[in-house]
Amino acid sequence: CNVIALTGDVVDGDPETIKSAIEPLQQLDNVPKLFVSGNHEHIHREVEHVVHVLSKLGISSLANEHVRLGHGGQVVLAGVYDKSAPHLTPHLVPNMAEAMEGTTPGEDVIVLLAHQPNHFTSASAHGVDLQLAGHTHAGQMLPFTLGAWLTNEKFAGYYPSPRIRGGSSASSVATTTTTNGAASEAATAVYVSAGTHWYGPPIRFTTHHHEITDITLRRASEESS
């Protein structure tokens, strides 16, 4: 089952002005296309407008909810509003518990679309297997690089889960408190995309350039064979 995931900051202003740039996604028939809001949709108070425009182009919004995909529906794609929402659009706040309601961690394969890597701790506490994020632009350029590095739990690229063979590096292990209050080692893998564009000046001085990422999920048994 193939999915196109848009992890926020699709627009930076009026979505009608970039409609022509989004329209080619309509040509990808029979592929679910899912979107979650980023901080820029909330900054411009355009979340509902963006959702409306994207829905006309066949792109569904995950607003503190999830969908099931694949045979048997054991692959869950969940999405939450951006972490900036409480300060910018108080009526559209992220709610991880609501997004995960009805899922079964450990049985379902749970993939979370959440714009900011700083959703990681909450995602781990709710049994997410993989978070797909963006937001950092991989630093883009100095002095943005330093700020992005210091203010995000994950910066750029892939941070494997310690449950996966070869994924026990210090950068991927964290201790969290689960929803029942018990402390546990975080098992959530994270991929932070550098994105396809830039913010402000059209410049990138970073080893992570523009990207559209192709991610393949495999069973653990395939990894160990």
C-alpha positions, 0 to 999 in steps of 0.5 A: 500500500502506497501513501503520500504524506505531507507533514505540514508547512505546505503553504505560507500564506493564502493557499489559493496562491499556490494552488497550481503548485499543489494541483499536480498531486491530483495526477497520482490516482489511487494513492491515499494522500494525507496532510497534517498542519505545520506551524506556518499554516497556524501562523497565518490562521489558514488551517481550515482554508488549507484543509478545504483547498487540499480536500478539493485536490483529493488530499485528506487532513488528519486532525487528531485522528487516524486512518487504517490502511493495508490488508486487515487495516493493521497499518495505522496513519495518525496525525495531529495538529502542530505544537504551535497551535495552542498559541496561534489557533487555540481551537485547533490544538494537538491531541495525541490521545484523541489521534490514537484512540482505538489503536492497539500499540504492539499489534498495530503498526502506528505511523504518526504524521506530526510536523515538529520533531518535538512531538516525539516524547508524546508519540513515544508515550502513546506507542507510536512506531514511526514519526514522520516530521519536518519543520527544521529545514535541516538548519537551512543556513546559519544562524538558523542551523544553531536554533534548529539544533538547539530547539528540536528533539531531533534535527534531521534524517533518520533516528532508529528505534532501539527495538530495531537491530542496529538502532541502539545508538544513544541518539535514539534512546530516551526515557519517557513516561507512558500514559499509565504513568510507567517509565519506559524506554522510548521505542519510536523511530523518527524521520525528520525531512529537510523538506522541499523548499526554504524559509526566507532567503532562497539559500541552503548551506546544509548537508541535507538538501531539498528532499522528497523521501521514499520510506519503505516499511518492512517486517522485523523478520525481513530485517533480520534475514 
